[in-house]
Amino acid sequence: MKEVFKENKEVSNKELEQRLNQFCSIMDKKKPAWDTAIIVSRINQYYFTGTMQDGMLIITKDRKSYFFVRRSVERAKKESPNTNIYSMESYRDAAAYLGPNLGNTYLETEIITYDILQRLQKHLKMDQVGSLDSIVLSLRSIKSAYELQLMEEAGKHHNDFLINIVPTLLKEGISEADFAAELYARQVQHGHQGVGRFSMFEIEIGIGQIGFGESSLYPTYFDGPGGAYGMCPAVPFIGSRERKLKKGDLVFVDIAYGINGYHSDKTQVYIFGGKPSSEMLKAHQGCMEIEMRLAERLKPGAIPEKLYMDIMNSLDEDFKINFMGFGDRQVTFLGHGIGLHINEPPIIANGFKEPLAENMVISLEPKKGIAGKGMVGVENTYIVTPAGGKCITGRPYDIIMV
């Protein structure tokens, strides 16, 4: 059989070395007594190696990395410019190579399980254990030129897809589930990587949140302003087979778009076979204005908490009803960072006091529910620049009539 996968030339060795050195520098500053970092999550492994395998990445204080791979070593060596890649059947193999004592060791404590920790400690001695989650996330939050290029490409395709392709898929009588299936197929044909990744614990969402009419207000465990009937109680996402599109329905489409691992995030609202009411237009226009006000202030040094509080304190009480979620299911943020995961720091919310930095990427998503009708509002993805947010997913659009 002819080999069809090819060497990954996208992530350069220079890019990976820069990430490694930046990580070590931050660790030296914030955790000066550190000796070793262990990374087991595949997204973070990809960030530092350029390949996504089943393995364990070790980073040491002397700025060296060692990638121990169960499967597939062959693919890892083809895709990653990193030369320190080793076969591993168990953590015993890593201990034999590195020596059993890792000193003061930092782990992804929000990801690693107790069982994995026990197995690590069976073969590798750790003098002290600490968390490196926030350090990796802070490093990932500021994008390189390579990352920004991919995200801008995703955003351009994303905008074109929602504005020009999605309206052609809306047909009277189509179910949410069938619409979601067509949406997914066309996205992949249009260049989407086929998966949108969240870092939240046990989150499954399929292609995004879509809903016809009142479906977009239905309760869901997903921490976002929209809702969805979903397929069934066991699969409370994708879309309902029973809810069919009819004239006058609002259509809520909140989906990510990914290229080479990196995402953009955008929401577009449509109305099928009718015109939006004055209530819909007023609510939607209010959300667009909020997005633009926030976007203007996405500058280095801005404090996310202040951005959030300034907007929330400026809204009248009537507008706050069903804003950022329907009924008592309102979420307490207005935007979120995005990159290899759709939900990353920083968050435009109370409690986030670290200043924004240039080349962070943030999705702003002010949305408002209308009883019996559905969710309206917008979402677009912005790069933080000294001149304010640079939108990579097109401007906020009015409700599109189909």
Stockholm file with secondary structure:
# STOCKHOLM 1.0

chainA/1-402         MKEVFKENKEVSNKELEQRLNQFCSIMDKKKPAWDTAIIVSRINQYYFTGTMQDGMLIITKDRKSYFFVRRSVERAKKESPNTNIYSMESYRDAAAYLGPNLGNTYLETEIITYDILQRLQKHLKMDQVGSLDSIVLSLRSIKSAYELQLMEEAGKHHNDFLINIVPTLLKEGISEADFAAELYARQVQHGHQGVGRFSMFEIEIGIGQIGFGESSLYPTYFDGPGGAYGMCPAVPFIGSRERKLKKGDLVFVDIAYGINGYHSDKTQVYIFGGKPSSEMLKAHQGCMEIEMRLAERLKPGAIPEKLYMDIMNSLDEDFKINFMGFGDRQVTFLGHGIGLHINEPPIIANGFKEPLAENMVISLEPKKGIAGKGMVGVENTYIVTPAGGKCITGRPYDIIMV
#=GR chainA/1-402 SS CCCCCCCCCSSCHHHHHHHHHHHHHHHHHHCTTCCEEEECCHHHHHHHHSCCCEEEEEEETTTEEEEEEEECHHHHHHHCCCSCEEECSSHHHHHHHHCSEEEEEEECTTTCCHHHHHHHHHHSEEEEEEECHHHHHHHHHBCCHHHHHHHHHHHHHHHHIIIIIHHHHCCTTCBHHHHHHHHHHHHHHTTCCSCCCCCSTTCCCTTEEEEEGGGGGSCCSSSSSCCCCCSBTTBCSSCCSSCBCCTTCEEEEEEEEEETTEEEEEEEEEESSSCCCHHHHHHHHHHHHHHHHHHHTCCTTCCHHHHHHHHHHHSCHHHHTTBTSSTTCCCSEEEEECSSSSSEEEEEETTCCSCCCTTBEEEECCEEEETTTEEEECBEEEECCTTSCEESSCCCCCCEEC
#=GC SS_cons         CCCCCCCCCSSCHHHHHHHHHHHHHHHHHHCTTCCEEEECCHHHHHHHHSCCCEEEEEEETTTEEEEEEEECHHHHHHHCCCSCEEECSSHHHHHHHHCSEEEEEEECTTTCCHHHHHHHHHHSEEEEEEECHHHHHHHHHBCCHHHHHHHHHHHHHHHHIIIIIHHHHCCTTCBHHHHHHHHHHHHHHTTCCSCCCCCSTTCCCTTEEEEEGGGGGSCCSSSSSCCCCCSBTTBCSSCCSSCBCCTTCEEEEEEEEEETTEEEEEEEEEESSSCCCHHHHHHHHHHHHHHHHHHHTCCTTCCHHHHHHHHHHHSCHHHHTTBTSSTTCCCSEEEEECSSSSSEEEEEETTCCSCCCTTBEEEECCEEEETTTEEEECBEEEECCTTSCEESSCCCCCCEEC
//
